[in-house]
Structures are given as structure tokens and as C-alpha cells.
Amino acid sequence: MAKKIIWSTRATASFDRIIKYLEKEWTRKEIEKLISNTQKVLQQIESGSIKFKSSGKIDIHEVLITKHNLLIYRLKKNQIDLLVFYDARQHPKKKKF
């Protein structure tokens, strides 16, 4: 059974920041790629067909959406909480969720 995906305030804000950055610095193609890749990954997570890399913390996982954007999420019994979208070029110690 598919779990419900819940976007945290922080995940929404970080995703919006990435989109705004791409609008300013890149082309529509990169925005569409990010959105498409995000939708595909969310479908995989929701269906339960793939469990991505553990972050080292209980029930928290991470997946690379594009080569520069990482999604960190938490698996719960009946839902999936999207915690934050993270710039993969930053130092790993800056990952806060």
C-alpha cells in the first residue's frame, strides 16, 4: 500500500529556493528536469518499491534528485515526511534535518 507523502515547511521552502535559483541562473530545461526527477523519486518512495540510502539516523533516508540536489526524508508507518532539499555541493556537516 502506498504511503502518503507529507511536505514539511522546510522541504517546501528549500525546494522553492532551488526553483528560484534555477529561474535566475539557469534555463527552463533545468527547472523541468528537477521537477520531473523529483516526481519520479517521490513515486518510487511512495510505492515502497525503493528504499534509498540511510542517512545514518533511524528511519531517515536521502536520495540524489539531480547531481546538485539531495532530498532527505523520514519513513513512518503510514506516511513519508519530506524533511529538506539540500545542496549536495555543501559540506555534509551542514545537513540539518
MARBA-3410 file (N, C-alpha, C, O; in Angstrom, 1 decimal):
97
0.8,-1.2,0.0,0.0,0.0,0.0,0.9,1.3,0.0,1.9,1.3,0.7 ~ 0.5,2.2,-0.8,1.3,3.4,-0.9,1.1,4.3,0.3,0.0,4.4,0.9 ~ 2.2,4.9,0.7,2.2,5.8,1.9,1.9,7.2,1.4,2.3,7.5,0.3 ~ 1.3,8.0,2.3,1.1,9.4,1.9,2.4,10.2,2.1,3.1,10.0,3.1 ~ 2.6,11.1,1.2,3.8,12.0,1.3,3.4,13.3,1.9,2.5,14.0,1.4
4.1,13.7,2.9,3.9,15.0,3.6,5.1,15.9,3.4,6.2,15.5,3.8 ~ 4.8,17.1,2.8,5.9,18.1,2.6,6.0,18.9,3.9,5.0,19.6,4.3 ~ 7.1,18.9,4.5,7.3,19.8,5.7,7.5,21.2,5.2,7.7,21.5,4.0 ~ 7.3,22.2,6.1,7.5,23.6,5.7,8.9,23.8,5.2,9.1,24.5,4.3 ~ 9.9,23.2,5.9,11.3,23.3,5.5,11.5,22.7,4.1,12.3,23.3,3.3
10.9,21.6,3.8,11.1,20.9,2.5,10.5,21.8,1.4,11.1,22.0,0.3 ~ 9.3,22.4,1.6,8.7,23.3,0.7,9.6,24.5,0.4,9.8,24.9,-0.7 ~ 10.0,25.1,1.5,10.9,26.3,1.4,12.2,26.0,0.7,12.6,26.8,-0.2 ~ 12.8,24.9,1.0,14.1,24.6,0.3,13.9,24.3,-1.1,14.7,24.7,-2.0 ~ 12.8,23.6,-1.5,12.5,23.3,-2.9,12.2,24.6,-3.6,12.7,24.8,-4.8
11.5,25.5,-3.0,11.2,26.8,-3.7,12.4,27.6,-3.9,12.6,28.3,-4.9 ~ 13.3,27.6,-2.9,14.6,28.3,-3.1,15.4,27.8,-4.3,16.0,28.5,-5.0 ~ 15.4,26.5,-4.4,16.1,25.9,-5.6,15.5,26.3,-6.9,16.2,26.6,-7.8 ~ 14.2,26.3,-7.0,13.5,26.7,-8.2,13.8,28.1,-8.5,14.1,28.5,-9.6 ~ 13.7,29.0,-7.5,14.0,30.4,-7.7,15.4,30.6,-8.2,15.7,31.5,-9.1
16.4,29.9,-7.6,17.8,30.0,-8.1,17.9,29.6,-9.5,18.5,30.2,-10.3 ~ 17.2,28.5,-9.9,17.3,28.0,-11.3,16.7,29.0,-12.2,17.2,29.2,-13.3 ~ 15.6,29.6,-11.8,14.9,30.6,-12.7,15.9,31.8,-12.9,15.9,32.4,-14.0 ~ 16.6,32.1,-11.9,17.5,33.3,-12.0,18.8,33.0,-12.8,19.3,33.8,-13.6 ~ 19.4,31.8,-12.5,20.7,31.5,-13.0,20.8,30.5,-14.2,21.8,30.4,-14.9
19.7,29.7,-14.4,19.7,28.6,-15.4,18.6,28.8,-16.4,18.0,29.8,-16.5 ~ 18.3,27.7,-17.1,17.2,27.7,-18.1,16.0,26.9,-17.6,16.0,26.2,-16.6 ~ 14.9,27.1,-18.3,13.7,26.3,-18.0,13.9,24.8,-18.0,13.3,24.1,-17.3 ~ 14.8,24.4,-18.9,15.2,23.0,-19.0,15.6,22.4,-17.7,15.2,21.3,-17.3 ~ 16.4,23.1,-16.9,16.9,22.6,-15.6,15.8,22.5,-14.6,15.8,21.6,-13.8
14.9,23.5,-14.7,13.8,23.5,-13.8,12.9,22.3,-14.0,12.5,21.6,-13.1 ~ 12.6,22.1,-15.3,11.8,20.9,-15.7,12.4,19.6,-15.3,11.8,18.7,-14.9 ~ 13.8,19.5,-15.4,14.5,18.3,-15.1,14.4,18.1,-13.6,14.1,16.9,-13.1 ~ 14.6,19.1,-12.8,14.4,19.0,-11.3,13.0,18.5,-10.9,12.9,17.6,-10.1 ~ 12.0,19.1,-11.5,10.6,18.8,-11.1,10.3,17.3,-11.6,9.7,16.6,-10.8
10.7,17.0,-12.8,10.5,15.6,-13.3,11.2,14.6,-12.4,10.6,13.6,-12.0 ~ 12.5,14.8,-12.1,13.2,13.9,-11.3,12.6,13.8,-9.9,12.6,12.7,-9.3 ~ 12.2,14.9,-9.4,11.6,14.9,-8.0,10.3,14.0,-8.0,10.1,13.2,-7.1 ~ 9.5,14.2,-9.1,8.2,13.5,-9.2,8.5,12.0,-9.3,7.8,11.2,-8.6 ~ 9.5,11.6,-10.1,9.8,10.2,-10.2,10.3,9.6,-8.9,9.9,8.5,-8.5
11.2,10.3,-8.2,11.7,9.8,-7.0,10.6,9.7,-5.9,10.5,8.7,-5.2 ~ 9.7,10.7,-5.9,8.6,10.6,-4.9,7.6,9.4,-5.2,7.1,8.8,-4.3 ~ 7.4,9.1,-6.5,6.6,8.0,-6.8,7.2,6.7,-6.4,6.6,5.8,-5.9 ~ 8.6,6.6,-6.5,9.3,5.4,-6.1,9.2,5.2,-4.6,9.0,4.1,-4.1 ~ 9.4,6.3,-3.9,9.4,6.3,-2.4,8.0,5.9,-1.9,7.8,5.1,-1.1
7.0,6.6,-2.5,5.6,6.4,-2.1,5.1,4.9,-2.3,4.4,4.4,-1.5 ~ 5.5,4.3,-3.5,5.1,3.0,-3.8,5.8,2.0,-2.9,5.4,0.8,-2.8 ~ 6.9,2.4,-2.3,7.7,1.4,-1.4,8.6,0.5,-2.3,9.2,-0.4,-1.7 ~ 8.7,0.8,-3.6,9.5,-0.1,-4.4,11.0,0.1,-4.2,11.8,-0.8,-4.5 ~ 11.4,1.2,-3.7,12.8,1.5,-3.5,12.9,2.2,-2.1,12.2,3.1,-1.7
13.9,1.7,-1.4,14.3,2.4,-0.1,15.7,2.9,-0.4,16.6,2.2,-0.6 ~ 15.8,4.2,-0.3,17.1,4.9,-0.6,18.0,4.8,0.6,17.7,4.4,1.7 ~ 19.3,5.3,0.3,20.3,5.3,1.3,20.0,5.9,2.6,19.3,6.9,2.7 ~ 20.4,5.2,3.7,20.2,5.7,5.0,21.1,6.8,5.3,22.2,6.9,4.8 ~ 20.6,7.8,6.1,21.4,8.9,6.4,22.3,8.7,7.6,23.1,9.5,8.0
22.1,7.5,8.2,22.8,7.2,9.5,22.0,7.4,10.7,22.3,7.1,11.8 ~ 20.8,8.0,10.5,19.8,8.2,11.6,18.6,7.3,11.4,18.3,7.0,10.2 ~ 18.0,6.9,12.4,16.9,5.9,12.3,15.8,6.5,11.4,15.3,7.6,11.6 ~ 15.4,5.7,10.4,14.3,6.0,9.5,14.4,7.2,8.6,13.5,7.7,8.0 ~ 15.6,7.8,8.6,15.9,8.9,7.7,16.8,8.5,6.6,17.8,7.9,6.8
16.3,8.9,5.4,17.0,8.4,4.2,17.3,9.6,3.3,16.7,10.7,3.5 ~ 18.2,9.5,2.3,18.5,10.5,1.4,18.6,10.0,0.0,19.0,8.8,-0.2 ~ 18.3,10.8,-1.0,18.3,10.4,-2.4,18.8,11.6,-3.2,18.3,12.7,-3.0 ~ 19.7,11.4,-4.2,20.1,12.4,-5.1,19.0,12.6,-6.1,18.7,11.7,-6.9 ~ 18.5,13.8,-6.2,17.5,14.1,-7.2,18.2,14.5,-8.5,17.8,14.0,-9.6
19.1,15.4,-8.5,20.0,15.8,-9.6,21.4,15.8,-9.0,21.6,15.5,-7.8 ~ 22.4,16.0,-9.8,23.8,15.9,-9.2,24.0,17.0,-8.2,25.0,16.9,-7.5 ~ 23.2,18.0,-8.1,23.4,19.0,-7.1,22.3,19.1,-6.0,22.5,19.9,-5.0 ~ 21.3,18.3,-6.1,20.2,18.4,-5.1,19.8,17.0,-4.5,19.6,16.1,-5.2 ~ 19.8,17.1,-3.2,19.6,15.9,-2.4,18.3,16.0,-1.6,18.0,17.1,-1.1
17.5,15.0,-1.6,16.2,15.0,-0.8,16.5,14.2,0.4,16.9,13.0,0.3 ~ 16.1,14.7,1.6,16.2,14.0,2.9,14.8,13.8,3.4,14.0,14.7,3.5 ~ 14.5,12.5,3.7,13.1,12.2,4.1,13.1,11.2,5.2,14.1,10.5,5.4 ~ 11.9,11.1,5.9,11.8,10.2,7.0,10.6,9.2,6.7,9.6,9.6,6.2 ~ 10.9,7.9,6.9,9.9,6.9,6.7,9.1,6.7,8.0,9.8,6.5,9.1
7.8,6.8,8.0,7.0,6.4,9.1,6.1,5.3,8.7,6.0,4.9,7.6 ~ 5.3,4.8,9.7,4.5,3.7,9.4,3.5,3.9,8.3,3.3,3.1,7.4 ~ 2.8,5.1,8.4,1.7,5.3,7.4,2.0,6.5,6.5,1.2,6.9,5.7 ~ 3.2,7.1,6.6,3.5,8.3,5.8,5.0,8.5,5.6,5.8,7.8,6.2 ~ 5.3,9.3,4.6,6.7,9.7,4.3,6.8,11.2,4.5,6.0,12.0,3.9
7.6,11.6,5.4,7.8,13.1,5.7,9.0,13.6,4.9,10.2,13.1,5.1 ~ 8.8,14.5,3.9,9.9,15.1,3.2,10.5,16.2,4.2,9.7,17.1,4.6 ~ 11.7,16.1,4.5,12.3,17.0,5.5,13.0,18.2,4.9,12.7,19.3,5.3 ~ 13.8,18.0,3.9,14.5,19.1,3.3,15.2,18.7,2.0,15.5,17.6,1.8 ~ 15.3,19.7,1.1,16.1,19.5,-0.1,17.4,20.2,0.2,17.4,21.4,0.7
18.5,19.6,-0.1,19.8,20.0,0.3,20.7,20.1,-0.9,20.7,19.3,-1.8 ~ 21.5,21.2,-0.9,22.5,21.4,-2.0,23.7,20.4,-1.7,24.4,20.6,-0.8 ~ 23.8,19.4,-2.6,24.8,18.4,-2.4,26.3,18.9,-2.5,27.2,18.2,-2.1 ~ 26.5,20.1,-2.9,27.8,20.7,-3.0,28.3,21.2,-1.7,29.5,21.5,-1.5 ~ 27.4,21.3,-0.7,27.8,21.8,0.6,28.5,20.7,1.4,28.4,19.5,1.1
29.2,21.1,2.4,29.8,20.1,3.3,28.7,19.3,4.0,27.7,19.8,4.5 ~ 28.9,18.0,4.1,27.9,17.1,4.7,27.5,17.5,6.1,26.4,17.2,6.6 ~ 28.4,18.1,6.9,28.1,18.5,8.2,27.1,19.6,8.3,26.5,19.9,9.3 ~ 26.8,20.3,7.1,25.8,21.3,7.1,24.4,20.7,6.9,23.4,21.5,6.9 ~ 24.3,19.4,6.7,22.9,18.8,6.6,22.2,18.8,7.9,22.7,18.2,8.9
21.2,19.6,8.0,20.4,19.7,9.2,18.9,19.3,8.9,18.3,19.9,8.0 ~ 18.4,18.4,9.6,17.1,17.9,9.4,16.5,17.5,10.7,15.3,17.2,10.8
END
